[in-house]
């Protein structure tokens, strides 16, 4: 089996990965609607989504980390990733901290900023923890790549065993997101291994399609059981079945032009949506509570609210980012 040579093979954008990343981002945004006025059933929906959506999201992100990697000086690589991820992370985190201080008091700022740098889950910008973790996932990859080039199969087996252990026994401390890093390490390893063996997997498309469709059926069955007979093992099953199931769903949705185009657009703007979507979710919630002072009781109204808020939050994030890009381009041209 040939190695996936990241320095020679030209990288083409993969439609199926775009579709899967778009689906993953949809799950993320829907899962961030844990609002006080939601009906009790949303708590179950939230728990259901969180049982699989982050493992799936990390798998896709890790695949792209490995697939897009180009060998270069480690200091250059990490500096670029730091600039790409940490600067926006800190800027958005500071904005959230200041907005929070307006409600909770300015004496909370110093502790919030410390949490933002050391333990993002404990800060008021808790939703940004994934951006924080993503930098470390990128920084870890060149080391995995170099060791794997030397030891190959032995290293892969070792990493599967180590990550499997941490999946069952994650580190409990939230400092530097070590709890999430260890808890999701298995899906990081599976994602980068999928990229390493992508040339082989690409030759098995017929088999993968069948696997994906059967996994999608299994995912639907497990979803029903999760709400009717919730059980720990059901959620573990969802966690692992979700990856091939969303692959199968992507093959179905690629046949629907509007859905495919929408998911690709979400995928291309995934980072900016993640950074900004909570501002829209919270803003919509504040307006809703002004207009509708009661708790949502109807499942129909909850569904309509989730669809509207999810779509508006993603579209709004894309529009804001494009507006920022146009403004930056205009300022640059004026300086020239």
HELIX and SHEET records of a PDB file:
HELIX    1   1 UNK A   15  UNK A   31  1                                  17    
HELIX    2   2 UNK A   41  UNK A   50  1                                  10    
HELIX    3   3 UNK A   53  UNK A   67  1                                  15    
HELIX    4   4 UNK A   74  UNK A   81  1                                   8    
HELIX    5   5 UNK A   82  UNK A   86  3                                   5    
HELIX    6   6 UNK A   87  UNK A  104  1                                  18    
HELIX    7   7 UNK A  106  UNK A  108  5                                   3    
HELIX    8   8 UNK A  109  UNK A  118  1                                  10    
HELIX    9   9 UNK A  120  UNK A  122  5                                   3    
HELIX   10  10 UNK A  126  UNK A  128  5                                   3    
HELIX   11  11 UNK A  129  UNK A  151  1                                  23    
HELIX   12  12 UNK A  153  UNK A  168  1                                  16    
HELIX   13  13 UNK A  175  UNK A  177  5                                   3    
HELIX   14  14 UNK A  178  UNK A  183  1                                   6    
HELIX   15  15 UNK A  185  UNK A  196  1                                  12    
HELIX   16  16 UNK A  198  UNK A  202  1                                   5    
HELIX   17  17 UNK A  205  UNK A  228  1                                  24    
HELIX   18  18 UNK A  232  UNK A  253  1                                  22    
HELIX   19  19 UNK A  257  UNK A  268  1                                  12    
HELIX   20  20 UNK A  270  UNK A  291  1                                  22    
HELIX   21  21 UNK A  299  UNK A  335  1                                  37    
END                                                                             
